[in-house]
Amino acid sequence: MELSKLINSIRAISVTGEVERKDISGIEYDSRKVRPGSVFVAIKGFATDGHKFIQQAISNGAVVIVVEDDNSIPNDLIKHSKLTKIFVENSRIALAKLAHSYYKNPSDVIKMIGITGTNGKTTTTFIIKHVLESLGHKTGLVGTIANYIGSGKIESSLTTPESSDLMKLLFDMRAAGCEYGVMEVSSHSLSLGRVSAIQFKGALFSNITSDHLDFHGDFENYLAAKKILFDGLSESAFAVYNSDDPSSSRLIRECKAEKIAYGRADSSAFRISDIKFDMRGTTFNIHTNNVVYNVKVPLVGAFNAYNATSAFAALVKLGINADEAAKLLSSVPQVPGRFEIVNAGEKYAIVDYSHTADSLEKTLQNIREIVGNRHKVYTVFGCGGDRDATKRPVMGRIASELSDKVIITNDNPRNEDPDKIIAAIIDGVVKNNYKSIPDREMAIKYAVENSEKNAIILIAGKGHENYTIEKGVKSYFSDKETAIKYLGAEN
């Protein structure tokens, strides 16, 4: 692609050097990946500053340098080397828009649906993808567990990839014939402008509770990050929001798109009623346009009634027949690590991604609603290092209050002292019903071997993740496989 065409996609404060007759071979933010003919976008990161690697990028063949620090490379050097320097206000936004243009504006062709919220994003994306593909619409997915192009699975390391990687993924989806793209949109990605170039057909909001405060600082900034998705929707788009969440009115206040509420409130366009669930799934009713849809999903918990209803509302707004969509909800596959049940005989283990205070509380409440006090509930969990520390004692309190026995263990300590993380969790414990076993496998083994025959063992925090990270070392570990090992269950 010619630079003269590419540069029209961004707002440049100034352009120095040659522009005409310059062909671009790629867009890179990592100087090590630069090849001859590349555009190198210098991003100010958290660990380092891309402006420090401009010379390395030039040595590797970069012909265009995008900066937000105009003094990072002299204009005389740019002119002498016959390069181009583009000075912008925000390099991250520039990266997103340049990459979107370079990869032929994929979101102008693919109908993109974004889901944001503290909990429920992954499940909702899987539900929408399942229904669309069951009706013959090839669909891509971008999410926490993995990325998908139709049935093809691509491993992912971020909920929402860096913008140039994301645009390449959308380009590949378009090339593969995807009609729709459904993606989890994290608060980090919104704050960092990773999705700023995407034209969303619709956006969904699940809920919001305190999380990622280590990154955002406080709840107001966290909410403001989520709000970016809805503020950016066009008048021709739609916004599906949870009317039962107290923050939703603020979230959609400036949204120009069609606003569609779902929830238990009578005013909801898609009203939920009569939620019932057991270990086999959840049944509920959706009331919309004077029609009642009796829905059953093989996913457990009241929160999954909300996830399925938000997905149903989005599908209807996309033009999918409501009767067909409601019917197909009954065949939604189990989402890995989301209330995933492993059982042997009369003993159950539930592997769940509950890694926030709110999600842990809801999961334990759902378990209690199913089994009451007839079964003992054991909870095995920890908290990740280098993440929001304020939730640790809160999660300790919740686990202690709602469980018969709590086994506090490691999650991903990363660069923190795991003993200090466990101590912070114990600070919130309100009952003498806990035990600390730092080794996660031994913690799960203890819960399985020392629990009653009809116990429910919640293994929370990691869900689908199959690794642990401690002091920079990444090791393989699966909660589900470990539960199967000690329960003696069939895989």
N, C-alpha and C positions, 0 to 999 in steps of 0.2 A: 504493500500500500504506500502511496505517496504521502510524504510528510505534510504537504500543503493541504491535503484532504483531511488527514488525521488531526491536524492542529485546530481545525474548526470545531472540534467536539469539546474544547475546553476554553475557559476564560484565562487568557494569559495577561499578566501585568506588563511583561515585555518579552520580546524575542530578539536574540542576538545571534548573528551568523547566518549561514545559508539555509534556505528553506526549499526553494524550487529544485526540482529534479533530484530529490533525495528519496530513495526507496527505503522502506523500513522492513526489517526482518522479524521483529518481535518487540514485546514490551516486557521489561524486567525490572524488578525491585531488589533483586539479589545480584550484586556485582559479579559473583562467581558464575552465574548462569548467562551472563552477557555473551553474545556472539557477534561477529561482524554485521553491522547494519542495525543493531538494536537501539531502542530507546531505553535509557536507564532513568528510572524515577527514584530520586533520593528521598527516602522517607525518614522522618525522625521517629525512631522507635523507643521502646522502654529500656532496652538493654544497651542499644547503641544507636548511632545516627548514620543513616545512609549517605549523608553528605561527606563523611570521612572516606568513603570508598569510590568517590568519583574518578580519581586517577586510575584505580584498578579497573573500573568499568571502561574507561577510555582505552586502556592498554589491551582490554579484551575485545575491543572493536566497536564500542558504543559510538554512534554518530550524533545522537541527540541526548542531552542531559536536561532533565526536568528538576528544578530546585525550588524550595521555598525560602532558602537563604541565598540571596543574590550575591553575597560576597564569598560563597563557597568555592567559586572558580572564577578567575579573572576573565573579563571580556576579551582582553588582548589574546589570551591563550586560545579562547574559543575561535576567534577570527583567524589566528595564525594556523590553527590545526584544521580549519575548514569544517568545524563542528557547528552544532546549533545548541544554544542554551535557551530554555523556556522557563521564565520566572513566574511562579504562580503563588497564590495565597495559601493553598493547601495541597500538598503533594499527594495525599491520600485520595482526595476527591479527584484530582487530575489523573491518578493511576486508574481509578475506576472508569472514568469517562473515556480515557484513551484506549483502555483495553476493550471496553464495550464497542467502541467504534472500530478498532482493529479487527475484532472478531465478528464483524458484520452485524452489529446490533441485534444479537440473538433474542433479546426480550421483546423486540418489536414483532417477532414472528411467533415465538412460543408464548402461550398464555401462562403467565407466571402468577402463582399463588404463594404468598408469604405468611407464615404463622409465627407469632411471637407471644411471649408470656413466660412466666417463671416455670410452670409445669405444663405438661400435656402436648408440647410441640411435636415430639417424636411420634407419639401415637396418632395424632391428628394427621400428620403427613402420610403415615402408612395407610390410614383409612382412606384418605382421598385418592391416593395412588391405586389402591386395590380396586375401588369402585370404578375409576376411570378406565383402568386396564381391563377390567372384567367386561366393560362395554366396548372394548376395541380401540380405545384411545391410548396410544403409546405415550408414556409419561416418564419424565425424569424426576429424580428426588435428590435433594441436597440436605444432609442432616447429620446428626450426632453419631449414629451407629455406623452409617456408610453412605456413600453416594451411589445412585443407581441411574443407568441409562436403559430404560425398559427393564428387562430382567438381568442385565449386566451389572455386577456389583463392583464398585471401586472403593477401596479403603479410604477413610477420611481421618484426619487428625484434629480438625476444628469443626465446630458446629456450622459455622459459616466461613468458608475459605477466604484467604486474601483475595482482593478484587480481581486481579489479573488471572489468578488460578480459577476463580469462579467463572469469569467470562469465557475462559477456554473450555471449562466444563459445559457451560450453556451452549457454546459453539458446537461442541461434540454432540450434545443432545439434539440440537437442530439438524446437524448433518445425519444423525441416525433416524430422523423422522419423528422426533417427539413433538406431539401437539401441545402437551401441557408440561409445566415444570412446577413442582411443589417443593417448598424449601422452608426449613427452620431458619428464622432470622433472629440471631442472638443480639442482646443489648450491646455487646462489645462491637459487633459488626456494624451496628447502626451508629454508634458513637464514632467509630473509626472510618465511616464513609464507604465501607466495602460494598454496599448494595445501592449506593447513591445513583448509579447510572441505570439501574433496572427499572423498567416500566411495569409495575405490578398491575395485573388485572383485578386482583382482590387481595385483601389482607385479613387475617384472623387474629383475634386476641383471646387468649385462654384465661389468664389470671395474672395477678402480680402480688408477690410477697417479698419481703426483704431477702435479697441475694446479691452476690457480686459487689457488696459494698466496699470491698477492698479495692475494686477498680473504680466504681462510680462515686464513692465518698459518702453518699447518703441516699435515702430512698427517693428524694425528689429528683436527683440526677438520674437515678435508675429509671424512674417513671418517664422522665424527659427523653431518655434514650429510646425507650419503647415507642414513645409518641412520634418520633421521627418517621417511622414507617407509615403512620396514618396521615401525618401532615403532608407527606409526599404523594399521596394518591390523587389521581386526576378525577374530574367530575364523572367520567365514564366508568370508573372502577367501583368496587363495592368493599365495604368494611363490615365484617361480621364480628360482633363483640359480645362479651359476657355481661349481661345486664345485672347479674347478681354480684359482680365484683365492684366494690365501692369506688374504685379508681377509674372505672371505665368511662364515666362521663367526662372526666378531665382528659382522658386519653384521646377521645374522639372530638373534642370541643372544636378544634379548627379544621377538622377533616372535611374535605370537599366532596368526597365520594358518597355513594348511597350507603346509609347506615342501617344495618340489620342487627337487631338484638336477639340473643337467645338466652334461655335461662328459665328459672321457675317463676319469675315475675309475670303477672297477668298481662302486662304491656308488651311482653316479648313477642316478636314476629314468629319465632320458633320456640314455643313454650314447652318445657319439659315437665312431665308429671309421672306419678306412680312408679318411681324407681325402686326396683327390687333386685337383689343380687345374691349369689351364693358362689361356691367354688367353681361352678361350671360356666358362669357368665352373668350378664346383666340384662334385665328387661325394663322397658320404660315406654312412655308415650311421647310423641312429638305432635303438638297442635299447631297447625299453620294453615291459613286461608280456609278456615272452617272445616278442615279435614284432620282426622286423628290417625297417625301412623303408629301402629304397634310394632315396636322395634326390639330385637334381641341381638346382642353382640356377645361373642365368646370372650369378652374381656371383663375383668372383675372390678366392680367398684362404682360408686356414684360419680366419681370424677370421669369415668369412661363414658357415662351417659352424656356428660357435658362435651367431652372430646368428640363423640360420635355425632352429637347434635350440631356442633359447630361445623364439622365436616359436611354433614347433610345440608346445612344451610348454604354453604359455599357451593356444593355440587348443584343444588337447585338454581342458584344464581348464575352458574355457568351454563345453564340450559339442560342439565341432565334431568330426565323424567323422575319425578319424586317417588313414584311407586317402585321403579326399578332400583333407585338408590337405596330406599328403605329396605328392600328385599336383600340387596347385596351386602348390607351391613352385617347380616347374620353370618357371612362367610369370611369376615375379616380375619386374617391370620394373627397368631400370637406375635406381639412385638417383642423381640429379644430383650430380656432384662427389665421388662415393664410388667410387674406383678406376674412374673413367670413362675408357674407352679411345678415343683418336683415332688413326687410322693412315692412312698414305698409302704405298703400296708396301710396303717392308720395314721402314719406320721407324715406331715407336709412340711416342705421348705418352700418359701416364697422368695425368689430373687428379684429385687426391685432397685431401681436407680435412685430411690429416695435419698437425695443428698442435700436437701434443704430442710429447714425446720418445718415448713408448711407441708411439704410432700411427705415427710416422715410421719407427721401427725395424721394426715389424711389416710395414709396407708394403714397405720395402726388402728385408726377409727373404723376403717372398712373391715379389717380383720375382726375387730371386736363386734361389729354389727353382724358379721356372719356367724361367729362361733360363740358370742356372748362370754359367759364364764364357764362354759362346759369344757373348754380346752385351755390348757396353759399356753401362753404366748411368750416365746423367747425371741429377743431381738439382738442380732449381731450387727454392729455397725462401728464406723469410725468417721473421721473427718479428714479431708484432704489438706495437705500442707500448701503453703503459698497461696491460699485462698481465704475468703472471708472468715476471719477468726471470731467474729461476734456471734455467729450461729452455733458455735460449739457447745457452750453451756446450755443454750436454749434446747438444742437437740438432746442433750443429756437429760434435761428435765422431762421432755416429752417422752423419751424412751422409758424412763423410770416410771412415770405416771401411768403409761398405757400398756406396759409389759409386766409379766410376772417375773421375768428374769432378763437382765440385760448383760450382754457380754461386749465390753468395749475393746476395740481392737484397732489395728492400723488400717488406713485406707491407702492413699498415695501420699506419704509424708513429704515427698519431693525434697526440698532443701531444708526443711524444718526438722527439729528434734521430735521424733514420734512420741517420746514420753511426755513432752510438754503439751502436745496436742491432746493426748489422752487425759492428762491432768486437767486441761481446760474443759473437757467434756464432763469429767467427774465433778467439777465445781458446780455444775448445774443439777446434778442428780439429787432427787428429793427423798428417795427411799433407800434403805439398805438392801437393795435387791440386784446389785451389780457385781460383776467380776471383770477384772482387767486381764486380758490375754493378748499381748501385742502381736504375736504371730497369727495372721489372719486364718491360715489353714487350721491351726490348732484351736482357734476360737470357734470355727465352724464345727470342727470335730467334737469339741466339748459340748456344744449346744445339742448336736445330734445324739451323742452317746449318753448325755445326762438328762435329757428331757423325757417326759412321760410318753407312752406309746401313741397317744392321740394328740400330741403337741403340735402347735404351729410355730415354725421357726422362720422368722423374717430375717433375711440376709440383705442388708440395705446399704446403699451408697455407691456401688459400682455397676450394678445392673449388667449391661452388655459388655462392659470393658473386660478385656482379657489380659490385663497387665497390672503391675504395680511399679511405681517409680520411687526410689529412695536414694538420695545422695547422687543423683544423676544417672543411676543405673536402672534400666527398664527391664523387668523380668516378667515372664509369662505367668499369669494367674487368672483363673476363672472361678467365680463364685458358684456358677451353675455346675461345672464339672466337679468342684470340690464337694458340693452338696450331694451329687449323684454318687460320688465315691464313698461317702460315709453312710448315706442312707441305703446304699445297695440298690438304688433304683435303676430302671431301664433308661437309657439315654434316648 
